[in-house]
Amino acid sequence: MKKSPSYYTQELREFGEVLRGRRTINLFLQTPVPDGLIMEAVEAATWAPNHHVTEPWHFYLLGRETIDACLGLVRAICTEKKGDAKAGEHKAKSWSEKPGWILITCRTSADELRQQEDYAACCAATQNFMLYLWKAGVGSKWTTGDITRDARFFEIIGIDPDEEFVVSLLWYGYPKMTPTQSRQPTDKALTKLP
């Protein structure tokens, strides 16, 4: 019979360190992340819990040509929104410094409850992906900005918005800087009921 894990094991403490240590990374080194590692992270992501094993996610690994098209679109969106070409240029330059891009989508469903469950599964898959990379020393940033809801973005990626929607656009790479962060005490987030 398998023993229940104990809080006092080294493995469990190390796992907790990975969970608590992961940070959103904004500044990346330009060192490429091996494709093999990304494939392993995608595989780990697909083990996220999903009701009725619907596996509602799809991963799009963006290459240079697609990223360049996205940079042009973010430049246009920002310029249109702010009425300032300099703002658009600044945003496109900032985004161009993100070394790796992957998009995670969720299949649409006419069933509202299934859609909610599938979206939650895709969020869990996104977290799995990020944690796997973090353990390998690779940081990420989950974004859901204006670009992920723009019809032109769907055209660039080649997805049908009636069939799938964007859950996360993730940038990833080796961190140039890892920020510090804190959380409220557990007793503020937890209510024990009788």
N, C-alpha and C positions, 0 to 999 in steps of 0.2 A: 504494500500500500504506500502511495506517495505521501510524504509528510507535507503538512501545510507550511507555507513559507513563514518565516519568523521575521519580525521587524529588525531583529538583531543580526541578520545575515549581511555579509558584505555586498552580495549581489543586489539585494533589495535597497540598501542604502545608496549604492551606485545608480540604480534605476531612478530613485527619488532625486538624486543630484541632476540627472539628465532632464527630468521633468521640470525641476525648479530652476535649472540653469539656462534653459533655452531662452533666447532673446530675439526680438525683432531686430534685424540688422538693416541699417540704412546705407552704410559705407562698406564697400567690398574691395578686396584686392582683385586684380585682373587676372589672377591665376586660374586657368580653366579647371573646371570640376570634371573628372573622368565620366564619360558616358556610362560606363559600367556601374558606377556608384548610383547614378540617377536611375538606371534600370532596376537596381536592387531596391532603391527607395520607393519606386512605383510599385514593385511587387509587394513590399511591406505595407504600403498604403492600402492595397486591395484586401488586406486582412481586417479592415475596419468592420465593426459590427454593422449589419444591414438586414433589416426585417425581411423575412421570406427569401433571403439571399438574392435580392434583386440586382446586386452589383450595378448600381445606377450611374457610376462614374465613368468618365473618359478623360484621358490625359493627352494633352497636345504639347509636345516638346518643340518649342519655337526655334527655328534656325535663323541665320543671319538675315536672309531676305525677308522673312516674315517679321522679324524684330524691326528691321528698317522701315517696313510699311507701318508698323505700330508706332514707331517714333514720329513718322510723318503725321499720323492721325492724332496722336496726343498733342503735337504742336498745333494742329488745326483746332482741336477741341478747346485747348487752353486759350488760344488766340481769340476764338469765337466767344468764349465765355467771358473773358476779361477785356476784350476789345483792345488787346495790346500784344503786338507781335513779339516784343521782347520777353514777355511772360511765357509765351509759347516756346520760344527758343530756349529759355532757361529750363523749362520743364523737360523738353526733349533732350537737352544736354544731360540733365540729372538722370533721366531714365536710361540714357545711352551708356551710363557707367554701371548698369546692372549686368553682370556677366552671364547669368543663366536665366532663362524664362521658361516657365511651364504653366499651362492653363489646365484647370480641372473643371469639368462641366458635369451637370446632372441631367439625366433624361427627364423630360417633362411627363406629367401624368395628369389625366383628367380627374383622377381620384385625389381629392384634396388631402386626405389623411396619408395616402401613400406618398404624395409629393412632399409632405412635411417630413415623413420618415426617411425618404430618399435623400432629401437635402441634408438632414442630420447625419446620415451615413457618409455623404460626401464631405461634410465638415470634419468628421472623424478621420476620413481617409487623408484629408489635407494635413491634419495634425500628425497622423502617423508618418507621412512623408517628411514633414518638417523635423520631427523628433529623430527619425532615422538619419537624416542628414546632419543634424546637430551632434549626434553621437560620433559621427565621422569627422567633426570639425568644420562642417559647412553650415553657414547661417542662411536665413531666408527672411523674406518679408511677404506677408499675405496682403494683397491689395484688392479692393473691389471698387476702384474709382470709376469716374464717368466713362472711361473707355470701355469698361466691361459691359456697359449697357447700351453702347452706341451701335446702331445697325451696321455702320461701316466696319466696325471691328469684327462682327460676325462674318461679313463678306471677306475680310482679310484672312480669317482663320478657315473659312469654308464650312461654317456650321449653320444649320437651319434653326432659327430661334423658336420654331414651333416644336422642334424635336428635343432641344437641350438648351440649358441656360448656364451662365457662368457662376460658379461657386467661388473660385479663387484664381487670381492671377498671381503666381508666386515668382518672385525674383530670388535667386540663390547664388551663393559664392562663398569664398573664404572671407571671413570678417576682417575688415581693416581695423574696426573698433567694436568692442562689445559693451553696450551700455549696462549700467546697473539698474536694478528695479526692485521694488518691494511689493508685497501684498498685505492686505488687511489681515489681522489675526483670524485664525480659523473660527474662533467662537463668534465672530461677526458674520461669517458666511454659513454657519451651521446652526440649525435649530433641532434640538433633541425632543422628540415627542414621546409621551408615555405609551 
